[in-house]
């Protein structure tokens, strides 16, 4: 889950930059979107791992 925290931090930084850099706002928002998608993929991976562990334990 530490990886998820790092990913979300990067997403936050991109959104913060978008708010401060009006000329490159769309670029930073696109970057934030990419980080958000990585976060969702990380969450999905975590749940697959947890579910697999439960199936193996049963």
C-alpha positions as CSV (number, residue, x, y, z in Angstrom):
1,X,0.0,0.0,0.0
2,X,3.0,2.3,0.3
3,X,3.1,2.3,-3.5
4,X,-0.5,3.6,-3.6
5,X,0.4,6.5,-1.3
6,X,3.3,7.4,-3.6
7,X,1.1,7.3,-6.7
8,X,-1.6,9.4,-5.0
9,X,1.1,11.9,-4.0
10,X,2.2,12.3,-7.6
11,X,-1.4,12.7,-8.6
12,X,-1.9,15.5,-6.0
13,X,1.3,17.3,-7.1
14,X,0.1,17.3,-10.7
15,X,-3.3,18.7,-9.7
16,X,-1.6,21.3,-7.6
17,X,0.6,22.3,-10.5
18,X,-2.4,22.5,-12.7
19,X,-3.9,25.0,-10.3
20,X,-0.8,27.1,-10.3
21,X,0.3,26.9,-13.9
22,X,-2.5,28.2,-16.1
23,X,-0.5,28.0,-19.3
24,X,0.1,24.2,-18.9
25,X,-3.0,23.4,-16.9
26,X,-4.3,20.8,-19.4
27,X,-0.9,19.1,-19.4
28,X,-0.9,18.8,-15.6
29,X,-4.5,17.6,-15.5
30,X,-3.7,14.9,-18.1
31,X,-0.7,13.8,-16.0
32,X,-2.9,13.7,-12.9
33,X,-5.4,11.5,-14.8
34,X,-2.6,9.1,-15.7
35,X,-1.5,8.9,-12.0
36,X,-5.2,8.4,-11.0
37,X,-5.4,5.5,-13.4
38,X,-2.3,4.0,-12.0
39,X,-3.8,4.3,-8.5
40,X,-6.9,2.5,-9.6
41,X,-4.8,-0.3,-11.2
42,X,-2.8,-0.6,-7.9
43,X,-6.0,-0.9,-5.9
44,X,-7.3,-3.6,-8.3
45,X,-4.0,-5.5,-8.0
46,X,-4.2,-5.4,-4.2
47,X,-7.7,-6.8,-4.2
48,X,-6.8,-9.5,-6.6
49,X,-3.9,-10.5,-4.4
50,X,-6.1,-10.5,-1.3
51,X,-8.8,-12.6,-2.9
52,X,-6.2,-15.0,-4.2
53,X,-4.8,-15.4,-0.8
54,X,-8.2,-16.1,0.7
55,X,-8.9,-18.7,-2.0
56,X,-5.6,-20.4,-1.3
57,X,-6.3,-20.5,2.5
58,X,-9.7,-22.1,2.0
